Amino acid sequence: MTANPDAVRGRPGPDSGSGARPGTELPYDAVAAWCEVVGEEHVLTAPEDREVAGRCTFPAPLPEAVLCPADAAQTRDCLRIAHRHGVRIHPVSTGRNWGYGSGCPPAEHTVVLRLARLDRILHHDEQLGLVTVEPGVTFGQLAGALGRRSSELLPPSTGAGPSTSVLANALQRGSGRGPYQDMASHLRRLEVVRPDGTRLSTGPGPGPELTGLFLQGGPGVVVSAELWLHPRPRAGRSVIFRLPDERLLPGAVDAARRLLQRAPGGVAVSLWNRARLAAQVLPAPRSRLPEHLDGPWTGYAELWADDPRVLDLLYETVLRAFAPYADHWDTDEVTPGHVAAPGAPGPPEGAARARYDSAPGLASAYRHKPGGPLYVPAGRERDPDRDRCGVLWFTPRLPMSGARTDTVLRLVERIMTDRGMEPCLALRLGARDLRCVTGLFWDRDEPGADARALECRRELVRGCARMGVHPYRPVIGDDPGDAGNEGSRLLLDQVASVLDPRGVLRARPGRGGGR
């Protein structure tokens, strides 16, 4: 974003009092104080700046202003000012939370606190496998830094590309590739600023683990996080297999559960339906997948180990597990360098033998745009917000039961089909539960498409909730408390009321938003 010239022209004078600033509903005194803290060029209130900051893959509120602090001290002072004036703040990192709310606030009359300028790697412990990063550190930046230091640690990666925030992905319970299936589980310690400016640390120690309080829009702003990293594996292999009949899916899910509960080493398994795979690798909606991928479901297993003999054992275990359900196999050896490279948490570029794509997960956002998923703007990175791609995610967590999964997926497919949406489904499988990453994709330039997609997701939330199934990742405006029982919601509201008594980081008790 560009600097805001109104921050100079509209700056209040000594006799202006504390009224609202022209063009916004913000108190003069608050804006003046923020200008003193971060510099006038980093307090963005001009309409064009707010418009850019409010770009999203679905209709969302515009921010009242955007604050861009440079470090933790400025972040603390910005929060103190908001606390003093009762201004609602929504923190984001790089703002690339596509499909969950991007960098937009969850409600109107909210100031976005953009932390992209906090982009330092504060600590790297090669021996213990720890790094400490600020919110603006991206996956690409971390991978580059580890590479320059000849580190033996494996940098995490995500299908959203190298320009997204490592810390924010972990705070939102995002998914990575290989050993980083659950990014939040790699958080060891958080440094948090409360709305009144006081700081606290979470991490190892006696008593309850407090890190969870600050995931997915908790009552504090995380200014740095210490994460565990895995050693770089010496060998890797990918296995792609086709399920020729959708009736085989429940059995394959149960087989994956047995495999993952007993696997002797590194295995990650996902299942993609035909529409989801096509949305990521085909140049246009009406194109066909290659025959070996054109089943109702395609499985993808990532294997990694240090000993080639262990890798062979893992490979044989995977083949035995899925042999009753698959009719086509495709195997690729993966070098350690490829294992470490940023990529998708699934099969897109390898499965389709396409060229390397640093952000393959973003391809699906362009499913219904001219040029399809393989479209990349000339000379620019993909940006679904800028390019008016319609993207919404619905991500329920289910037990690893084939029968239960089949029941929920039938409901999801019916709801989406009835509302004219293509059911694009990917299942991230675990030893005890699975995450169903459901993509709603459309062209925002199509009249009426926004409203149809929003209503479809609302019905997905309502329909699955009646079955006791809830999203594990919220979209801005969702109420995470809906997924808990009454006692849990009451306790969380009480904790938030103590840590954030003026509701600076909460739209109202029980409400939460994305980062």
Disulfide bonds with the S-S distance in Angstrom:
none
